[in-house]
């Protein structure tokens, strides 16, 4: 029995489940989302908020590429955590 190399791994996102989850989030947070949209449209400092969901969906479309990246530990964050804890 041979294991398939990690570079050969392919992943398919469950788009149906993602859509249902997205609809549930919108239904649960409809009041908050409508307040956000009102703030984005009225406050000139918050106008960029309309672009955030568009960019998020664009990044989600590239999820296969992101999922193919192999995670590796990186210890550079520990000093920042230690500094935050000490304050």
Chimera marker file (.cmm) of the C-alpha trace (Angstrom):
<marker_set name="trace">
<marker id="1" x="0.000" y="0.000" z="0.000" r="1" g="1" b="0" radius="0.5"/>
<marker id="2" x="1.513" y="3.302" z="-1.070" r="1" g="1" b="0" radius="0.5"/>
<marker id="3" x="0.416" y="6.709" z="0.106" r="1" g="1" b="0" radius="0.5"/>
<marker id="4" x="-0.404" y="9.357" z="-2.441" r="1" g="1" b="0" radius="0.5"/>
<marker id="5" x="1.944" y="12.331" z="-2.372" r="1" g="1" b="0" radius="0.5"/>
<marker id="6" x="0.568" y="15.456" z="-0.737" r="1" g="1" b="0" radius="0.5"/>
<marker id="7" x="1.082" y="17.404" z="-3.938" r="1" g="1" b="0" radius="0.5"/>
<marker id="8" x="-1.412" y="15.121" z="-5.689" r="1" g="1" b="0" radius="0.5"/>
<marker id="9" x="-4.154" y="15.884" z="-3.163" r="1" g="1" b="0" radius="0.5"/>
<marker id="10" x="-7.159" y="17.562" z="-4.676" r="1" g="1" b="0" radius="0.5"/>
<marker id="11" x="-10.005" y="19.044" z="-2.717" r="1" g="1" b="0" radius="0.5"/>
<marker id="12" x="-13.502" y="19.938" z="-3.697" r="1" g="1" b="0" radius="0.5"/>
<marker id="13" x="-15.384" y="22.431" z="-1.611" r="1" g="1" b="0" radius="0.5"/>
<marker id="14" x="-18.977" y="21.525" z="-0.710" r="1" g="1" b="0" radius="0.5"/>
<marker id="15" x="-20.564" y="24.517" z="-2.434" r="1" g="1" b="0" radius="0.5"/>
<marker id="16" x="-24.101" y="23.486" z="-1.524" r="1" g="1" b="0" radius="0.5"/>
<marker id="17" x="-23.278" y="23.380" z="2.185" r="1" g="1" b="0" radius="0.5"/>
<marker id="18" x="-21.405" y="26.679" z="1.936" r="1" g="1" b="0" radius="0.5"/>
<marker id="19" x="-24.439" y="28.297" z="0.282" r="1" g="1" b="0" radius="0.5"/>
<marker id="20" x="-26.810" y="26.980" z="2.977" r="1" g="1" b="0" radius="0.5"/>
<marker id="21" x="-24.475" y="28.151" z="5.712" r="1" g="1" b="0" radius="0.5"/>
<marker id="22" x="-24.233" y="31.564" z="4.070" r="1" g="1" b="0" radius="0.5"/>
<marker id="23" x="-28.026" y="31.830" z="3.885" r="1" g="1" b="0" radius="0.5"/>
<marker id="24" x="-28.329" y="30.876" z="7.551" r="1" g="1" b="0" radius="0.5"/>
<marker id="25" x="-25.763" y="33.512" z="8.525" r="1" g="1" b="0" radius="0.5"/>
<marker id="26" x="-27.622" y="36.160" z="6.512" r="1" g="1" b="0" radius="0.5"/>
<marker id="27" x="-30.953" y="35.116" z="8.079" r="1" g="1" b="0" radius="0.5"/>
<marker id="28" x="-29.548" y="35.166" z="11.623" r="1" g="1" b="0" radius="0.5"/>
<marker id="29" x="-27.696" y="38.443" z="11.233" r="1" g="1" b="0" radius="0.5"/>
<marker id="30" x="-30.063" y="40.287" z="8.860" r="1" g="1" b="0" radius="0.5"/>
<marker id="31" x="-30.624" y="43.141" z="11.307" r="1" g="1" b="0" radius="0.5"/>
<marker id="32" x="-26.902" y="43.649" z="11.888" r="1" g="1" b="0" radius="0.5"/>
<marker id="33" x="-26.092" y="43.335" z="8.184" r="1" g="1" b="0" radius="0.5"/>
<marker id="34" x="-28.688" y="45.944" z="7.259" r="1" g="1" b="0" radius="0.5"/>
<marker id="35" x="-27.194" y="48.332" z="9.846" r="1" g="1" b="0" radius="0.5"/>
<marker id="36" x="-23.741" y="47.669" z="8.360" r="1" g="1" b="0" radius="0.5"/>
<marker id="37" x="-24.949" y="48.447" z="4.842" r="1" g="1" b="0" radius="0.5"/>
<marker id="38" x="-26.579" y="51.654" z="6.072" r="1" g="1" b="0" radius="0.5"/>
<marker id="39" x="-23.326" y="52.698" z="7.760" r="1" g="1" b="0" radius="0.5"/>
<marker id="40" x="-21.284" y="51.818" z="4.684" r="1" g="1" b="0" radius="0.5"/>
<marker id="41" x="-23.533" y="53.920" z="2.468" r="1" g="1" b="0" radius="0.5"/>
<marker id="42" x="-23.715" y="56.948" z="4.786" r="1" g="1" b="0" radius="0.5"/>
<marker id="43" x="-20.239" y="57.155" z="6.327" r="1" g="1" b="0" radius="0.5"/>
<marker id="44" x="-17.499" y="58.122" z="3.828" r="1" g="1" b="0" radius="0.5"/>
<marker id="45" x="-14.874" y="56.437" z="6.025" r="1" g="1" b="0" radius="0.5"/>
<marker id="46" x="-16.670" y="53.089" z="5.771" r="1" g="1" b="0" radius="0.5"/>
<marker id="47" x="-17.420" y="52.981" z="2.033" r="1" g="1" b="0" radius="0.5"/>
<marker id="48" x="-14.813" y="50.277" z="1.505" r="1" g="1" b="0" radius="0.5"/>
<marker id="49" x="-17.101" y="47.861" z="3.377" r="1" g="1" b="0" radius="0.5"/>
<marker id="50" x="-18.940" y="47.057" z="0.150" r="1" g="1" b="0" radius="0.5"/>
<marker id="51" x="-15.740" y="45.583" z="-1.291" r="1" g="1" b="0" radius="0.5"/>
<marker id="52" x="-15.053" y="43.202" z="1.606" r="1" g="1" b="0" radius="0.5"/>
<marker id="53" x="-17.690" y="40.566" z="0.670" r="1" g="1" b="0" radius="0.5"/>
<marker id="54" x="-16.659" y="40.756" z="-3.000" r="1" g="1" b="0" radius="0.5"/>
<marker id="55" x="-13.014" y="40.138" z="-2.145" r="1" g="1" b="0" radius="0.5"/>
<marker id="56" x="-13.973" y="37.353" z="0.279" r="1" g="1" b="0" radius="0.5"/>
<marker id="57" x="-15.960" y="35.547" z="-2.430" r="1" g="1" b="0" radius="0.5"/>
<marker id="58" x="-13.069" y="36.018" z="-4.867" r="1" g="1" b="0" radius="0.5"/>
<marker id="59" x="-10.670" y="34.458" z="-2.353" r="1" g="1" b="0" radius="0.5"/>
<marker id="60" x="-13.109" y="31.617" z="-1.711" r="1" g="1" b="0" radius="0.5"/>
<marker id="61" x="-13.105" y="30.865" z="-5.441" r="1" g="1" b="0" radius="0.5"/>
<marker id="62" x="-9.334" y="30.307" z="-5.121" r="1" g="1" b="0" radius="0.5"/>
<marker id="63" x="-9.816" y="28.035" z="-2.095" r="1" g="1" b="0" radius="0.5"/>
<marker id="64" x="-8.412" y="24.975" z="-3.862" r="1" g="1" b="0" radius="0.5"/>
<marker id="65" x="-5.115" y="26.778" z="-4.241" r="1" g="1" b="0" radius="0.5"/>
<marker id="66" x="-5.177" y="27.863" z="-0.590" r="1" g="1" b="0" radius="0.5"/>
<marker id="67" x="-6.102" y="24.379" z="0.647" r="1" g="1" b="0" radius="0.5"/>
<marker id="68" x="-3.164" y="22.901" z="-1.276" r="1" g="1" b="0" radius="0.5"/>
<marker id="69" x="-0.692" y="24.847" z="0.887" r="1" g="1" b="0" radius="0.5"/>
<marker id="70" x="0.857" y="22.595" z="3.492" r="1" g="1" b="0" radius="0.5"/>
<marker id="71" x="0.798" y="24.172" z="6.969" r="1" g="1" b="0" radius="0.5"/>
<marker id="72" x="4.093" y="24.398" z="8.834" r="1" g="1" b="0" radius="0.5"/>
<marker id="73" x="4.731" y="25.645" z="12.328" r="1" g="1" b="0" radius="0.5"/>
<marker id="74" x="6.167" y="29.109" z="12.735" r="1" g="1" b="0" radius="0.5"/>
<marker id="75" x="7.278" y="30.320" z="16.140" r="1" g="1" b="0" radius="0.5"/>
<marker id="76" x="7.585" y="34.030" z="15.328" r="1" g="1" b="0" radius="0.5"/>
<marker id="77" x="4.225" y="34.777" z="16.933" r="1" g="1" b="0" radius="0.5"/>
<marker id="78" x="5.212" y="33.638" z="20.422" r="1" g="1" b="0" radius="0.5"/>
<marker id="79" x="7.112" y="36.828" z="21.355" r="1" g="1" b="0" radius="0.5"/>
<marker id="80" x="4.057" y="38.910" z="20.373" r="1" g="1" b="0" radius="0.5"/>
<marker id="81" x="1.802" y="36.731" z="22.493" r="1" g="1" b="0" radius="0.5"/>
<marker id="82" x="4.205" y="37.029" z="25.408" r="1" g="1" b="0" radius="0.5"/>
<marker id="83" x="4.296" y="40.822" z="25.053" r="1" g="1" b="0" radius="0.5"/>
<marker id="84" x="0.507" y="41.010" z="24.865" r="1" g="1" b="0" radius="0.5"/>
<marker id="85" x="0.161" y="38.846" z="27.979" r="1" g="1" b="0" radius="0.5"/>
<marker id="86" x="2.618" y="40.960" z="29.975" r="1" g="1" b="0" radius="0.5"/>
<marker id="87" x="0.663" y="44.184" z="29.342" r="1" g="1" b="0" radius="0.5"/>
<link id1="1" id2="2" r="1" g="1" b="0" radius="0.2"/>
<link id1="2" id2="3" r="1" g="1" b="0" radius="0.2"/>
<link id1="3" id2="4" r="1" g="1" b="0" radius="0.2"/>
<link id1="4" id2="5" r="1" g="1" b="0" radius="0.2"/>
<link id1="5" id2="6" r="1" g="1" b="0" radius="0.2"/>
<link id1="6" id2="7" r="1" g="1" b="0" radius="0.2"/>
<link id1="7" id2="8" r="1" g="1" b="0" radius="0.2"/>
<link id1="8" id2="9" r="1" g="1" b="0" radius="0.2"/>
<link id1="9" id2="10" r="1" g="1" b="0" radius="0.2"/>
<link id1="10" id2="11" r="1" g="1" b="0" radius="0.2"/>
<link id1="11" id2="12" r="1" g="1" b="0" radius="0.2"/>
<link id1="12" id2="13" r="1" g="1" b="0" radius="0.2"/>
<link id1="13" id2="14" r="1" g="1" b="0" radius="0.2"/>
<link id1="14" id2="15" r="1" g="1" b="0" radius="0.2"/>
<link id1="15" id2="16" r="1" g="1" b="0" radius="0.2"/>
<link id1="16" id2="17" r="1" g="1" b="0" radius="0.2"/>
<link id1="17" id2="18" r="1" g="1" b="0" radius="0.2"/>
<link id1="18" id2="19" r="1" g="1" b="0" radius="0.2"/>
<link id1="19" id2="20" r="1" g="1" b="0" radius="0.2"/>
<link id1="20" id2="21" r="1" g="1" b="0" radius="0.2"/>
<link id1="21" id2="22" r="1" g="1" b="0" radius="0.2"/>
<link id1="22" id2="23" r="1" g="1" b="0" radius="0.2"/>
<link id1="23" id2="24" r="1" g="1" b="0" radius="0.2"/>
<link id1="24" id2="25" r="1" g="1" b="0" radius="0.2"/>
<link id1="25" id2="26" r="1" g="1" b="0" radius="0.2"/>
<link id1="26" id2="27" r="1" g="1" b="0" radius="0.2"/>
<link id1="27" id2="28" r="1" g="1" b="0" radius="0.2"/>
<link id1="28" id2="29" r="1" g="1" b="0" radius="0.2"/>
<link id1="29" id2="30" r="1" g="1" b="0" radius="0.2"/>
<link id1="30" id2="31" r="1" g="1" b="0" radius="0.2"/>
<link id1="31" id2="32" r="1" g="1" b="0" radius="0.2"/>
<link id1="32" id2="33" r="1" g="1" b="0" radius="0.2"/>
<link id1="33" id2="34" r="1" g="1" b="0" radius="0.2"/>
<link id1="34" id2="35" r="1" g="1" b="0" radius="0.2"/>
<link id1="35" id2="36" r="1" g="1" b="0" radius="0.2"/>
<link id1="36" id2="37" r="1" g="1" b="0" radius="0.2"/>
<link id1="37" id2="38" r="1" g="1" b="0" radius="0.2"/>
<link id1="38" id2="39" r="1" g="1" b="0" radius="0.2"/>
<link id1="39" id2="40" r="1" g="1" b="0" radius="0.2"/>
<link id1="40" id2="41" r="1" g="1" b="0" radius="0.2"/>
<link id1="41" id2="42" r="1" g="1" b="0" radius="0.2"/>
<link id1="42" id2="43" r="1" g="1" b="0" radius="0.2"/>
<link id1="43" id2="44" r="1" g="1" b="0" radius="0.2"/>
<link id1="44" id2="45" r="1" g="1" b="0" radius="0.2"/>
<link id1="45" id2="46" r="1" g="1" b="0" radius="0.2"/>
<link id1="46" id2="47" r="1" g="1" b="0" radius="0.2"/>
<link id1="47" id2="48" r="1" g="1" b="0" radius="0.2"/>
<link id1="48" id2="49" r="1" g="1" b="0" radius="0.2"/>
<link id1="49" id2="50" r="1" g="1" b="0" radius="0.2"/>
<link id1="50" id2="51" r="1" g="1" b="0" radius="0.2"/>
<link id1="51" id2="52" r="1" g="1" b="0" radius="0.2"/>
<link id1="52" id2="53" r="1" g="1" b="0" radius="0.2"/>
<link id1="53" id2="54" r="1" g="1" b="0" radius="0.2"/>
<link id1="54" id2="55" r="1" g="1" b="0" radius="0.2"/>
<link id1="55" id2="56" r="1" g="1" b="0" radius="0.2"/>
<link id1="56" id2="57" r="1" g="1" b="0" radius="0.2"/>
<link id1="57" id2="58" r="1" g="1" b="0" radius="0.2"/>
<link id1="58" id2="59" r="1" g="1" b="0" radius="0.2"/>
<link id1="59" id2="60" r="1" g="1" b="0" radius="0.2"/>
<link id1="60" id2="61" r="1" g="1" b="0" radius="0.2"/>
<link id1="61" id2="62" r="1" g="1" b="0" radius="0.2"/>
<link id1="62" id2="63" r="1" g="1" b="0" radius="0.2"/>
<link id1="63" id2="64" r="1" g="1" b="0" radius="0.2"/>
<link id1="64" id2="65" r="1" g="1" b="0" radius="0.2"/>
<link id1="65" id2="66" r="1" g="1" b="0" radius="0.2"/>
<link id1="66" id2="67" r="1" g="1" b="0" radius="0.2"/>
<link id1="67" id2="68" r="1" g="1" b="0" radius="0.2"/>
<link id1="68" id2="69" r="1" g="1" b="0" radius="0.2"/>
<link id1="69" id2="70" r="1" g="1" b="0" radius="0.2"/>
<link id1="70" id2="71" r="1" g="1" b="0" radius="0.2"/>
<link id1="71" id2="72" r="1" g="1" b="0" radius="0.2"/>
<link id1="72" id2="73" r="1" g="1" b="0" radius="0.2"/>
<link id1="73" id2="74" r="1" g="1" b="0" radius="0.2"/>
<link id1="74" id2="75" r="1" g="1" b="0" radius="0.2"/>
<link id1="75" id2="76" r="1" g="1" b="0" radius="0.2"/>
<link id1="76" id2="77" r="1" g="1" b="0" radius="0.2"/>
<link id1="77" id2="78" r="1" g="1" b="0" radius="0.2"/>
<link id1="78" id2="79" r="1" g="1" b="0" radius="0.2"/>
<link id1="79" id2="80" r="1" g="1" b="0" radius="0.2"/>
<link id1="80" id2="81" r="1" g="1" b="0" radius="0.2"/>
<link id1="81" id2="82" r="1" g="1" b="0" radius="0.2"/>
<link id1="82" id2="83" r="1" g="1" b="0" radius="0.2"/>
<link id1="83" id2="84" r="1" g="1" b="0" radius="0.2"/>
<link id1="84" id2="85" r="1" g="1" b="0" radius="0.2"/>
<link id1="85" id2="86" r="1" g="1" b="0" radius="0.2"/>
<link id1="86" id2="87" r="1" g="1" b="0" radius="0.2"/>
</marker_set>
